[in-house]
Amino acid sequence: MSTATLLEIVIPVVVVVALIAVAATALARRRRLRSRFGPEYDRTVEQADSRRAGERELRAREKRHDELDIKPLSDTSRERYARQWNGVQEEFVDRPQAAVHDADQLVSSLMRERGYPTEGYEQQLADLSVEHGRTLEHYRAAHEVEALSTHSKVTTEQLRGAMVHYRALFEELLSDGGRTHRAHA
């Protein structure tokens, strides 16, 4: 067999193997992002110009998140926040609108103590999406009702729903989502 014939066989085989490897890598990356971000993956990809752009956005969020100093709470802080949450829930009976506002503030305070930046709602969503993508819709729904309550009338049922939504994210942040973080140097 001549060298030219051998090259005509080997080069296409190498190209096909390389294409398969690239496709497998892309598929693995997509699965990892889907797994990590949950419903936020679909939301981000849908809002982006393309799947590639959406996935690029999610990888950028991961990179920013990795630069944050996210830390678990001490037992003392966890107990303090749990007590404060109970107080906010009790406040709901007499002052539901104020309780929803206080729940929003308490979630922001908890985020801040954990190490999440709390300036700007959209950035909060992006930062939380990396580890809390599955409860992010709760935060969106609660925040929407809280924002509406300051400008117009909302029903007690909407306010109750907001409290339930805040509680979902609050509990996940309080318990660190069941995860332990690497020690920061």
N, C-alpha and C positions, 0 to 999 in steps of 0.2 A: 504494500500500500504506500502510495506516495505521500509526501509531507503535505502537499496541497489538499489531497483527499482527506487526510487525517484532520487538517485544520477546518475543512468544510463540515466535518462531523462534530468536532470538539467545540468549536466556537458557538454554534447554535445551542448545544447542550448546556454550555456554561451560561449563556444568556438566559435560557429558560430557567435554569436553577437559580440564577440571580433574581429574576423576576418573581419566582415563587418565594424566595427568601424575603424580598421587599414586601410582597403582599402579606406574607405571614406576620412580619414585623408590624405592619400597619394594622392588621386585624387584632393582634395581641394588644397593641397600644389602645385601640378603640375599645376593646373589652375591658382593659384596665380602667380607662376613663369612665366608661359606663358604670362599672362596679363602684368606683370611688365616688362619683358624683350623683349616682342614682337618677331621679327624675330631672335633676338640674342639667344633666348631660343633654337630654332631649330638648329641654327648654332653650339652652344656650345654642345648640346646633340649629334649632328651628329659627331662632332670631338672627343668626349670623347669615352672611351672604352665601356661605357654602359650608359643607361638613368640615372641610379642612380649616376654614376660618374659625368655626366654632370650637374645634378641637385645639386650635392654636390658642384661643382665648382661655380654654380650660387649663392648658399647660402653663400659660402665663400666670393664672391664678395659683396653681400649685407652686410655681417658683416664688411668687410673692409670699405665699403662706409659709414656705420653708424659711423665709428670711425673718418671719415674725417670731417673737419669743412667747409662744403659747405654752402655758404651764397649767398643771392641775391646781386645784384649790387645796389649801390646808384644811384639815378637819374643822378647825375653828371657823374659818371663813365659810365653809360649806354649811355648818350649823347656823351661822348668822344669817346667811342668805335664805335658808329654809325657814327660819323664824320670820324673816321679813316677808317672804312669799305668803306665809300663813296670814300675816297681818293684812296684806293686800287683798287676799281672798275674803277675809272677814269684812274689810272695808266695802267690798262689792255690794253687800246687802243694803247698806244705807246710801252709798255714793258710787253707783256703778261706773259712771263716766270718769270720776276721779280715780277709781281703782284701776281702770284700764290704762289711764295715763301713768299711774304709779307702776303698773306692771311693765310698761314700756321702759320707764326709767330704770327699774330694777334689772331688767334684762340687759340694758345698756351698761349698767354698772358692773354686772357680772361679766359681761364680755370684756370690759376694760380691765378688770382684775385678772382675768384669764390671759390677757395679753393681746386681745384683738383691738385694733384701732376702731374708734367709734365715731369718727368724723365722716359724715356723708352716708346716707342710707344705702345708696347703690354700692359703695365700696364695702360696707358692712355685709351686704348680700354676697358679694364676690368672695370676701375673705371667709365668711362662714360656709360657703358652698363646698369648700375643699373637704371639710370633715363633717359637715352637718347638712349635706345636700338633701337628705331624706326628710328633714324637718324644716327645711327652708320655706316651703309653701305655707307652713303654719305661721312663720314669722311674717311673710308677705300679707297673709290674710289679716292677721292681728294688727299689723302696722296700718293697713288700709282703713280698718274700722277706727283705729285711734286717730288717724288723720281726719277722717270724716267727722268724728265726734267733736273736734275743736271748731269746725266750721258750720255744722248743721246738726239737725236732730238725727239721732240713730236710735233704733229700738233697743230695749233692754236685752232682747234676744240676740241682737247683733253684738252688743257689748259682752254678753255671756260667752258667745262664740269666740270673741277676741281673747277673753281670759283663757279659754281652753287652748287656743292656739299658742298664746304666750307661754302657757304652762308646758306645752310639748317641747319647745326650744329651751325654756328655762331648765327643765329637768335634765335634758341632755347635756346642756352646758354645766350644770351643777355636778352631774355624775361623771363628767368628762366623756360622755358617750360610751362608758365602759372600757375606755382605752387608757393605757398608761403611755406617757410621752417619754422620749429619750431625754436623758439629763443634758442640760445645756452647759457648755463649758464656760 
